[in-house]
Amino acid sequence: MSELIDDTQAGFERRYSYAPSGIWSSPGRVNLIGEHTDYNEGFVLPFAIDRRTFAALALRDDDVVRVSSAASDEIVSMKLADVSAGASAMEGVGDAGRWAAYPLGVVWALGQLGADLAGLPGFDVHVDSDVPIGAGLSSSAAIEGALATALNEVWRLGFDGAQLVDVCHRAENDFVGAPTGILDQSASLLSQEGAALFLDCRDGSSSTVDLRLEESDLAILVIDTKVAHEHASGDYAARREACETAARELGVRALRDVTWPQLLAARDRLDGVVYRRARHIVTENQRVLDTVEVLRNEGPTGIGDLMFASHRSMRDDFEISTPELDLAVEIALNYGALGARMTGGGFGGSVIALTPVPMITHVQVAIDGAFAEHGYGGPEMFLVWPSQGARRDR
């Protein structure tokens, strides 16, 4: 990571012609199990990965905010008062600067949750990252977490981790316009090295679950299919709407409150699509609870079947998989992985495969061959390890 930290500092100095006061970072995440359960007030089990977004930042002596990225030549600049206006602040920003909605949304959300933006200095910030964009590894939450952590320190706001999760969640929902739950931001901000984060999305409470991958000679292989996905798209919103419809027709606050017998009893009075969406959420919540129990009692070698059951449910009931994702899961399981599933919001992105270390190359070669045979573009494959959440690096 030291090279990327140096690159982030150098990028700041090239764009702004002076040195930053510090560098902060926040990781991407893999969701081990528990997909689309977060906005249904259910359970999730993500972990932060050892790929991070870095933010080099320095305060200014005026009220101007400037944001830049290693991925773009454009510097987006506006006054704090304009950011306070909300999502309309992005109306004059060109396509190349649309990514700036994520850091600017954090500034806006800090103001919504108590920071007096009118009384605070502006800042310059430059971000760099090795979290793949559009791969389902939450590159957006990594940006949000890095900036929220930096501003919380330099503006001396005193927000705790749970409050920063709320800040980043509001930024993504209400400023960017992506109707996600709190999974991504919680994992990026709160995770501990070597462990997954068992999160109750109703009350925000969490606990760590040791993954013990190395002692079991296992690794998590990420297979990025290069089919990009977009959380702000209509497909994601449609799934959330179907879940809300099911909860309303079942007379509960959220699908978290529905048991399997209750759902079965209501099958004939729910629309078929709505029923399948609800079936995924109800069964996925139980799979998260079962996975936590197995990890704590038996270790990671026992969760493979739960991972595949989760993928099958996302493929058949929630209908958010793609042919590329399904192929990656099938080949990984056929060539040695103990478990595999798509991870993230769906409609593209990545598969994770729980793989014995001696079988990693075998799985990678098989997937490369299968993708070529089907005429798909070559996937990117890499290992990830459970890592620390947001922090200051320099």
Secondary structure, DSSP 8 states (H G I E B T S, - for coil): -HHHHHHHHHHHHHHHSS--SEEEEEEEEEEEE--S-GGGT-EEEEEEEEEEEEEEEEE-SSSEEEEEETTEEEEEEEEHHHHTT-GGGGGG--GGGGGGHHHHHHHHHHHHTT--GGGS--EEEEEEE-S-TTSSS-HHHHHHHHHHHHHHHHTT----HHHHHHHHHHIIIIII-----SHHHHHHHH--TTEEEEEETTT--EEEEE--TGGGTEEEEEEE------TTSHHHHHHHHHHHHHHHHHTSSSGGG--HHHHHHTGGGS-HHHHHHHHHHHHHHHHHHHHHHHHHHT-GGG-HHHHHHHHHHHHHTS----HHHHHHHHHHHHTT-SEEEEESSSSS-EEEEEEEGGGHHHHHHHHHHHHHHTT----EEEEE-----SEE--
